[in-house]
Amino acid sequence: MDDSWKSTVPGYTEDASPWDNAKDQTVSCDATGTKYVLGPAVVQGDEISSVDAALDTSNNQWVVNITLNGAGASAFGTLTSSQYQKYFPTSTTNEDNAVLDQIGITLDGDVSSAPETNGALTSGSFQITGPQPNGFSEAQATQLQNVLKFGSLPLTFQLQSELYISPQTGHASLDAGLLAGILGLILVVIYLFYYYRGLGIVSVSSLVIAAMLAYFSVVLLSKYQNFTMSLSAIAGLVVAIGITADSFIVYFERLRDEVRDGKALRPAVEAGWKRARRTILVSDTVSFLAAVLLYHFATSDVQGFAYTLGLTTIIDVVVVFLFTKPMVTLLAGTKFFSSGNKWSGLDPERLGAKTPWRSGRRTVRTTRTAGTGAGRPRTGNSSTTSKEA
């Protein structure tokens, strides 16, 4: 509703607004700027029993059906009977009387609708139709229904505080949030390479892919769903770095546990994944449910955080299942990792494996005892054997 009309009324202030007193006469406007002189309220919102916007099948126009309680029906019947008898346009030649035949429907001092009275409405149930010949649209009828339905709440709002943030301050806060995310990502990358060495390639690649998916998701949502990137939403993206890192850390630790138990790398990759994936799914499910509940019950500022948290949790599951695990499986087939290189992050000796492994074959040979003739049968255990390392 456009409240600019209030500035055109001398002496009008929000603190002493006359529209808040139902017994006073006041001046108001509708959305188009048309001014109305309103008398004391005859029927108030709490006297409305029911209101419903519906399609009138007789003329295919939207209408609003209203039912009043006993007190409201009596007062409204008296008012409409008086208006119809004195001012109904068809019963008088004075065109100005048409204005006096209108009833203003107001909410917080603004006129939402001002229909004319076409008859004495004494039953307590009546119908409001839109301007002819087209009548109300569905949106207009629904809007009037909401004004009549929710305007009956006995609420008055007072301004307690007002906060103004300049564009420069907002831009600085946005830059600070992005910088915090970048610094956090750099620290995570350094630690991953220090602790996991060669496996850091997989973890950093997973982080990069997750970040790209999150970025493109935000871009698409902003373009097609009017998503706004707020400071709380940026905080959700920063927290997502930890969520994504946590998933492949769980997998890597399960993999290293299998190596410590003496398993070869390829079997360890599969056994570690079976142990890790359930933990990853449970953790991400908890994060996603928390994001959903937070988005549903929180205010708009916190909803931005919850939205990006839920989005990045879904991205984390996609990246871990479709990239991280397949990439580790591929690397397990390379000589650098399968040989347990000390820079691979899977060195059995460095991890304290029970039976250190190395890939390859070794051949153990025994020679015949001197003096044995060629082609002569001989009993004994001398032979040539080949063993897997």
Secondary structure as UniProt FT lines:
FT   HELIX           4..8
FT   TURN            10..11
FT   TURN            15..16
FT   HELIX           18..20
FT   TURN            22..23
FT   STRAND          26..29
FT   TURN            31..32
FT   STRAND          35..38
FT   HELIX           45..47
FT   STRAND          48..56
FT   TURN            57..60
FT   STRAND          61..68
FT   HELIX           70..87
FT   HELIX           89..91
FT   TURN            95..96
FT   HELIX           97..100
FT   STRAND          105..107
FT   TURN            108..109
FT   STRAND          110..113
FT   STRAND          125..129
FT   TURN            132..134
FT   HELIX           138..150
FT   TURN            151..152
FT   HELIX           167..196
FT   HELIX           197..199
FT   HELIX           200..224
FT   HELIX           231..260
FT   TURN            261..262
FT   HELIX           265..297
FT   HELIX           300..319
FT   HELIX           320..324
FT   HELIX           325..331
FT   TURN            332..333
FT   HELIX           335..338
FT   TURN            339..340
FT   TURN            342..345
FT   HELIX           348..351
FT   STRAND          361..362
FT   TURN            370..371
FT   TURN            374..375
FT   STRAND          387..388
//
